[in-house]
Amino acid sequence: MKRTVIALLLSAFVLPGLGQLYLGRKVKGVAMLLITNLLMLLALFVLLKGLGPVIAAKLASGAIISPDEVLASLHGVSGFGQALLAGFVLVWGYSVVDILKSGDET
C-alpha cells in the first residue's frame, strides 16, 4: 500500500510515468515518460514559434514586451497549444488512474 501511495505521488505531482517505473512497470513507465516529454517539447516549440517574432523585434528595438503583445502573438498557435495541453492532461490522468487501478496488485 505504501508503494502505491509513493507511486501515485510520483505520477501525480512529479512526472507521469515515474510511478509506473517505481512499481517496476518499465515499458509502461518509459512510454509515458517519452510521450510526456514529447508533448512538453512540442509545447515549447509552439510557444517559441508564436513568441519568436515578438521577442526578436523587441530585442532589436530595445523596447519592453507588453502582456497584450504576448497574447496577440500566441493567438495564432493557441489551438495547437490547447491540443498539446489536452494530450498532456490525458497522459497524466491515465498515469494516475492506472496506478489507482493496479494498487491492489502491488
C-alpha positions in Angstrom: 0.0 0.0 0.0 2.9 2.4 0.8 4.5 1.7 -2.5 1.2 2.5 -4.3 0.9 5.9 -2.5 4.5 6.8 -3.4 3.9 5.8 -7.0 0.7 7.8 -7.1 2.5 10.9 -5.7 5.3 10.5 -8.2 3.0 10.2 -11.2 0.6 12.9 -10.0 3.0 15.6 -8.8 6.4 14.9 -10.4 6.0 13.4 -13.8 3.5 11.0 -15.4 5.2 7.6 -15.8 7.5 7.8 -12.8 5.1 6.0 -10.6 4.9 3.1 -13.1 8.7 3.0 -13.1 8.8 3.0 -9.3 6.4 0.0 -9.3 8.6 -1.9 -11.8 6.4 -1.5 -14.9 9.3 -0.3 -17.1 7.7 -0.4 -20.5 4.6 1.5 -19.5 6.6 4.0 -17.4 9.1 4.7 -20.2 6.3 5.0 -22.8 4.5 7.6 -20.6 7.7 9.5 -19.9 8.5 9.6 -23.6 5.0 10.8 -24.5 5.1 13.4 -21.7 8.5 14.7 -22.7 7.5 14.8 -26.4 4.4 16.8 -25.5 6.4 19.3 -23.4 9.0 19.7 -26.2 6.3 20.3 -28.8 4.7 22.8 -26.5 8.0 24.6 -26.1 8.4 24.8 -29.9 4.8 26.1 -30.3 5.5 28.7 -27.7 8.7 29.8 -29.3 7.1 29.8 -32.8 4.4 32.2 -31.5 6.7 34.4 -29.4 9.8 34.3 -31.6 9.0 37.3 -33.9 7.9 39.5 -31.0 10.9 38.7 -28.9 13.2 39.3 -31.9 11.6 42.6 -32.7 11.7 43.8 -29.1 15.3 42.8 -28.7 16.2 44.7 -31.8 14.4 47.8 -30.7 15.2 47.6 -27.0 11.5 48.0 -26.1 9.7 46.2 -23.3 7.2 43.4 -24.3 3.7 44.1 -23.0 1.4 41.3 -22.0 -1.0 42.3 -24.8 1.7 41.8 -27.3 2.5 38.4 -25.9 -1.2 37.3 -26.0 -1.6 38.6 -29.5 1.5 36.7 -30.8 0.3 33.5 -29.2 -3.2 33.8 -30.7 -2.1 32.1 -34.0 -0.8 29.0 -32.2 -3.3 28.7 -29.4 -5.4 25.9 -31.0 -2.3 23.6 -31.3 -1.2 24.6 -27.8 -4.6 23.7 -26.4 -4.4 20.3 -28.1 -0.9 19.7 -26.6 -2.2 20.6 -23.2 -5.2 18.2 -23.6 -2.8 15.5 -24.6 -0.7 16.1 -21.5 -3.8 16.0 -19.3 -4.9 12.7 -20.8 -1.5 11.1 -20.2 -1.4 12.5 -16.7 -4.9 11.2 -15.9 -4.2 7.8 -17.4 -1.0 7.6 -15.3 -2.9 8.3 -12.1 -5.8 6.1 -12.9 -3.5 3.2 -13.9 -1.8 3.3 -10.6 -5.1 3.5 -8.7 -6.5 0.5 -10.5 -3.3 -1.5 -10.0 -3.0 -0.6 -6.3 -4.3 -4.0 -5.2 -1.8 -5.9 -7.4 1.4 -4.4 -5.8 
